[in-house]
Amino acid sequence: MEDLDWSDWAVINSCLPYKRTMEQYQMRKKMWGAIDVNGNEYASLSEITKGVRDVLNLGDIFYCRPAINRAYHYARSVAKAKKKHDDDYLEFREFRFFLQALRQFFEYYQAFSRIDSGQDGRISKEEFLSDNIKQSIETWVGPIDDMEGEFAKIDTNKGGQILFSEFVDWALEKNLDIEDDIDED
């Protein structure tokens, strides 16, 4: 993993129009048209990833493939209506969910990267239990009495390392919020 500078949350937020307003709907329609270049009304993960780079112009997020991947699959899973196309694709009606999830999972990726001092895409028990990390985690999610127990709870596959997918599940449950982003309603 790279050590990225993700300090401009105002820019990030402005590039991810997920609110339910007519203005942001129109922005999403325009973005979708640029991503769905063949006009077939759906987009694959690779088309969405390319769109994050070329349409949203958020270079830092483009390098956070785990956040893009997780947001893509999350958006596909939360849509309630019957899909017109194969379930492997994202449709426009899911695109708002994707953008909202991408914002949130990018924040989680940033938190994950701060803990992952070895920059290997995994959080070891030693990394998680270090004193300076405990303070950061408690700033993000509130007090944790038993850090070892919390590590075991997050490490759902019992592999001895926390993977990003496991971290996201835990972060969603804890409503993780890093201290230096700009939250929008």
C-alpha positions in Angstrom: 0.0 0.0 0.0 1.1 3.5 -0.7 1.3 6.3 1.8 -1.1 8.7 0.2 -1.9 12.3 1.0 -5.7 12.3 1.5 -6.1 15.7 3.0 -8.5 17.5 0.7 -11.9 16.1 1.8 -13.8 19.0 0.4 -12.6 18.0 -3.1 -13.3 14.4 -2.5 -16.8 15.2 -1.3 -17.5 17.5 -4.2 -16.6 14.7 -6.7 -18.9 12.1 -5.1 -22.5 13.5 -5.7 -24.6 10.9 -3.8 -27.1 13.3 -2.2 -30.8 13.1 -3.2 -31.0 16.5 -4.9 -31.8 17.3 -8.5 -28.4 18.9 -9.0 -26.5 15.9 -7.7 -28.8 13.5 -9.7 -27.9 15.4 -12.9 -24.2 15.2 -11.9 -24.6 11.4 -11.5 -26.3 11.1 -14.8 -23.5 12.9 -16.6 -20.8 10.8 -14.8 -22.7 7.6 -15.5 -22.9 8.5 -19.2 -19.1 8.9 -19.2 -18.6 5.6 -17.4 -21.1 3.6 -19.5 -19.4 4.5 -22.8 -21.1 1.7 -24.7 -24.6 2.7 -23.5 -25.7 -0.7 -22.3 -27.1 0.6 -19.0 -24.7 -1.3 -16.8 -21.0 -1.2 -15.8 -18.5 -3.8 -14.7 -16.1 -3.4 -11.8 -13.3 -2.6 -14.3 -15.5 0.1 -16.0 -16.3 1.6 -12.6 -12.6 1.5 -11.6 -11.6 3.2 -14.8 -14.4 5.7 -14.2 -13.1 6.6 -10.8 -9.8 7.4 -12.4 -11.0 9.1 -15.6 -14.4 10.6 -14.8 -14.3 11.4 -11.1 -10.6 12.4 -11.4 -9.8 11.3 -7.8 -6.3 9.9 -8.3 -5.9 9.0 -4.6 -9.1 7.0 -4.5 -8.1 5.2 -7.8 -5.1 3.7 -5.9 -7.4 2.4 -3.1 -8.7 -0.5 -5.1 -9.9 -2.4 -2.1 -12.3 0.6 -1.3 -13.5 0.7 -4.9 -14.1 -3.0 -5.0 -15.9 -3.1 -1.6 -18.1 -0.1 -2.6 -19.0 -1.7 -5.9 -20.1 -5.0 -4.3 -21.8 -3.2 -1.5 -23.8 -1.0 -3.9 -24.9 -4.1 -5.8 -26.0 -5.8 -2.6 -28.2 -3.0 -1.2 -30.4 -2.4 -4.3 -33.8 -3.7 -3.6 -35.4 -3.7 -7.1 -35.0 -6.6 -9.5 -32.0 -6.1 -11.7 -32.4 -5.7 -15.5 -29.0 -7.2 -16.1 -26.7 -9.8 -14.7 -26.1 -9.4 -11.0 -22.4 -9.0 -11.7 -22.9 -5.5 -13.0 -23.7 -2.1 -11.5 -26.8 -0.3 -12.9 -27.4 3.5 -12.7 -30.0 3.1 -10.0 -27.2 1.6 -7.8 -24.6 4.3 -8.8 -25.7 6.7 -6.0 -25.2 4.0 -3.4 -21.8 3.3 -5.0 -20.7 6.9 -4.7 -21.9 7.1 -1.1 -20.2 3.8 -0.2 -17.0 4.8 -2.0 -16.8 8.0 0.2 -17.3 6.0 3.3 -15.0 3.1 2.4 -12.3 5.5 1.3 -12.4 7.0 4.8 -12.2 3.4 6.2 -9.3 2.7 3.9 -7.5 5.8 5.2 -8.0 4.6 8.7 -6.9 1.1 7.8 -3.7 2.5 6.2 -2.9 4.5 9.3 -2.9 1.3 11.4 -1.1 -0.8 8.8 2.3 0.4 9.6 3.9 -2.4 7.6 2.0 -1.2 4.5 1.3 -4.8 3.5 -2.5 -4.6 3.2 -3.0 -6.4 6.6 -3.1 -5.3 10.2 -1.1 -7.5 12.5 -1.9 -8.0 16.1 1.2 -6.1 17.0 0.2 -3.1 14.9 -3.3 -3.1 16.3 -2.2 -3.4 19.9 0.4 -0.6 19.8 -0.3 2.2 22.3 -0.4 5.0 19.7 -2.9 3.1 17.6 -5.2 2.5 20.5 -5.6 6.2 21.0 -6.4 6.7 17.3 -8.9 3.9 17.2 -10.6 5.2 20.3 -10.8 8.6 18.7 -12.5 7.1 15.7 -14.9 4.6 17.4 -15.0 5.4 21.2 -13.5 3.5 24.1 -12.4 -0.1 23.8 -11.7 -1.9 27.0 -10.1 -5.0 25.6 -7.9 -4.4 22.5 -6.9 -8.1 22.1 -10.5 -9.1 22.3 -11.4 -6.5 19.7 -8.7 -7.7 17.4 -10.1 -11.3 17.7 -13.6 -9.9 17.0 -12.4 -8.1 13.8 -10.3 -11.0 12.6 -13.3 -13.1 11.5 -11.4 -15.5 9.4 -9.0 -16.2 12.3 -6.0 -15.7 10.0 -4.1 -13.7 12.7 -4.3 -10.5 10.5 -7.1 -8.0 9.9 -7.9 -7.7 6.2 -9.5 -4.6 4.7 -12.9 -6.5 4.2 -12.9 -7.5 7.9 -12.0 -3.9 8.9 -14.9 -2.5 6.8 -17.4 -4.8 8.5 -16.1 -3.7 11.9 -15.9 0.0 11.0 -19.6 -0.1 9.8 -20.6 -1.7 13.0 -18.7 0.8 15.1 -19.6 3.8 12.9 -16.0 4.7 12.5 -15.3 8.3 11.8 -11.7 9.6 11.4 -11.1 12.9 13.0 -9.7 14.9 10.1 -12.2 14.3 7.3 -15.1 16.7 6.4 -18.3 14.9 7.1 -21.4 15.7 5.0 -24.9 15.0 6.1 
